[in-house]
């Protein structure tokens, strides 16, 4: 017999503690994500210059010393806060578009592979095993060295390399759902396979997909920052978090704010998305709720 069955008071305390933590995850994750989204959405209004205006007379200004440059300036006198806000637009764009592309491609392939089985299923799964064995960073460096850097290339590369996760997840759900009574009833009524897949199976497999999508957006933001830090991402003239980290490496001892504040922006963004992902996992997982 479990502790919760032996001690009802402990069970009530555990549920209360879990519900409080779940509320904290939702509130904190929503606040961080909404704040970043609003800043990015109104970036052109808040900072019309786009964070690219150069002023050598104010280069390396320290943070919190002037209202004009709240977070200081970089070696070219560009405002750090403006560049962080505009750089968030690139990170969110890459994270969202790559995750949406991956979930769309992987879901369609996983649905058909899991439903029809046979040669299609075997081929897709073996191809997925081979692709999962390739390190993403090594693959990205090789491809970008051939075709050249660029945000559009990074998005395509992430989609091509990450659809496998969604395909395997959806396939596993389909293998379980295709044996359920409501699917067998739809088959017995003679409904077309396409309607069975997209109207009956897909809605029941959306929970894990939403959770993985949320977490992958955060992961892709980190990947984009890493590639840009290595010089394989956005144009150096365009504000980006990874580019700011790379530019501030030489000034880490004399002008720490050039790298610290973009790093904090990355951390808060990823933290907010991960908290939302954890909250969604708890809400969409029936077993988690019963615990």
N, C-alpha and C positions, 0 to 999 in steps of 0.2 A: 504494500500500500504506500502511495506517495505521501510526502510531507504535507501537501495541500489537502489531501483527503483526511489525514490524521489530525490536522490542526486547521479548522476553518478560519480562525483569526489570522493565521499566517497567510492563508489563501486570500483573504480580503486585503491584507496589507500588501501582498505581492501584486494583486490586481491594481490597487491604488498607486503603488510605486510605478508600475509599468504604464498606467494611463497618464500619470504626471510626466514621465519621461517622453512618452509619445507626443503629448501636447508641446513639450519643449522642443522636440525635433521639428514638429510642424511649424511652430511659431518662429523659431530661429532660422530654419531653412527657408521659409517663405519670406521672412524679413530680409535676409541677406540676398536672396535671389531677386526679389522685387526691387530692392534698392539698386542693385547693379543694372537691372533691366531699365529702370527709369533713368538712371544716369546715362546709359548708352543711348536710349531713345531720344533724350533731349541734349545729347552731346553738342550738337551744332548750335543750339541756343545758349547753352551754358558757356561753351568755349568756341566762339565762332572761328578762331584762327586754326582750329584743328590740331593745336599743339605743335605746329611746325614753325612758328614765328621765331626767328633768331635774334637775340639781343646780347651781344658779347659784353656789353657793359654790366650786365647782371648775371654773368656766368657763375655757376657754382654758388649761388645764393643759398644760405642755410634755410631749413624749413622753419615755419612758425615765427619768422622774423618780419614778414611783410604780408599784408593782406592781398597784394597783387600776385604773390607766389606763395601760397599757403604751404605747399610741400617742397618748396625750393625749386632750383633750376639745375639743368644739366650743363656739361662743358660748353655748350653752344648758347646758353642762356634761355633754353626752351623750358616752358613751365611743366613741371613734373606731373601735377594734378591733371592738367589738360591732356597730356599724353597718356596718362593712365586711363582716363575716361574714354578717349578715342581709341586707345588700344584694346579696351574691352569689347568694342564693336567687332574687331577682327576675331578675337578669341571666341566670343559667343556665336558668331557666324559660322566659324569652322566647326565648333562643337555641335551646334544644332543641325547644320546641313549634313555633316558627315554621319551623325547618328541617325537622322531621318532617312538618309539614303541607304544606310546599312540595314535598318530595321525593315524597310520596304523590300529590298532585294532578298534579304535572308528569310523574311516571313513567307514570301511567295514560293521560294525554292523549298523551304522546309515543309510547307503545307502539301505541295505536290509530291515531294519525296516520301513523306510519312503516310500519305493517303494511298498512293499507288504502289509503294514498295517496289520490289523487283529490281531491275537493272538500274533504273533511275536513282533509287534509294542507295544502292551499293556504290554507284559511281560518285554521287554527291558526297557521301560520307567518307569515301577514301580520298577524294580530292580535298575535303575539309581537313582530314588528318594531316595531309602533306602541307597544306597552307598554315595550319596551326604550328607546325614544326619550324616555320621560318620566323626568325626574330624581326619584329616590325622595324626597329631602328635600322638594322642592317639592310632590310629591303628598301626602306625609305631613302637611305643614303645612296644606294645603288641606282634606284629609279630616278631620283632627282639629279644625280650626277649625269645621267644620260639625257633627260628631257629638260633639265633646268628647274630652278626653284620657282615657287609661285603658290599663292593661296589656293587657286583652283586645282592645282596638281596635288596639293596636300589633301584636299577634300576627297578627290577621286581615289587617291591612294588609301585613305582611311576606309572609304566605302568598300573597296576591293578586298581589303585585309580583314574587315570586321564583320562582314555579312555572315561569315561562318558561325559566329557565336549565336546569332539569332536563328540561323537555319537549324542548328543542332538542338536549340531549346524548343523551337516550334515542332520539329520532327518528333521529339520525345513526347510532347503534349498530344500530338495528333495520334501517335501510336496508342496512347491510353484512351483518348476520346472516341476514336473510331469504333471501339468496342462497346460504347455506352448505348443505352436503350434508345435515347432520342435520335442518335445517328442511325441506328439500325431501323428505327421506325421511318426515318426520312428515306432510307434506301428502299424499304419495302413499298413506300408510296410511289416510287419511281421518279423521284426528283433528280434532276441532272447533277452530276458530280460537282460542277462548279458552284451550284447553289448550296449543296451540302457542305462544301469546304468553306465558303465565305460567309454563309448565313448561320450555320450551325456549329461548325468546329472553331473557326477563327474567333468569334466573340468569347468563347470559353477558354481560349488560350491567351487572352490579352493581358491578364494580370502579371505574369512573369515578364512579358515583353515590355510593359510600361516600366517596371522596376529596372530592368537591364538598360532600357533606353535612358532613363534618368542618370544612372551611374556612368554610362558610356559618354554622355555629354561632358561630365566632369573629367573623365579620363582623357577625352579628346582635347580638351582645353590644355591639359598638362602636356600632351603629346605635341600640340601645335607650338606651345611655348618652348618645349625642348628643341624642336626642329629649328625654330627661328633663332634660338640661342646659338645653335650650331651654324647658322648662316644658310639654312636650307628652306626657310619659310618665307615670310613677308619681305617686301622690299625694305631695305634699311632706312629709306626716307619716310616710310609709313610707320606711324606710332604702333607699337605692339609690345606686349608684356615681355615676351622672350627677347625681343630686340633691345629693350631697355635694360634687361639683366645683362645681356652681352656687352652693351656699351659701357655699363658701370663697373665692369670687372677691374679696369685699370685704376678706378678711383675708390675702391672699396675702403681703403684706409683713410682717405682724405675727404671723401664725399659719400658717406655711407647711404645717404637718402636716395641716391640714384638707383640703387639695387634693392634696398629694403622695402620701399613703398610699393613697387611693382610686385615684389614677392609676396607682400601682405595681400595685395589685390588678388593674386592667383590663389593664395591659401583660403581667403574668405569665400571666393567664388566656388571653389571645389568643395569647401566645407558645407556651404549652403545647399549645393546640389546633392551631396552625399547624405545630408540630414533628411532632405526630402525623399531621397531614395529609400532610406531606412524606414521612414514613416510609411511610405507606400507599401513596402514589403510587409510591415506589420498589419496594415489595413487590409491588404489583399490576400494575406496568407491565413486561411481558416485555422490551421493548426496553431499558428502563432497567437490568434485571438483566444483559443481555448486555453492556452497556457497562461 
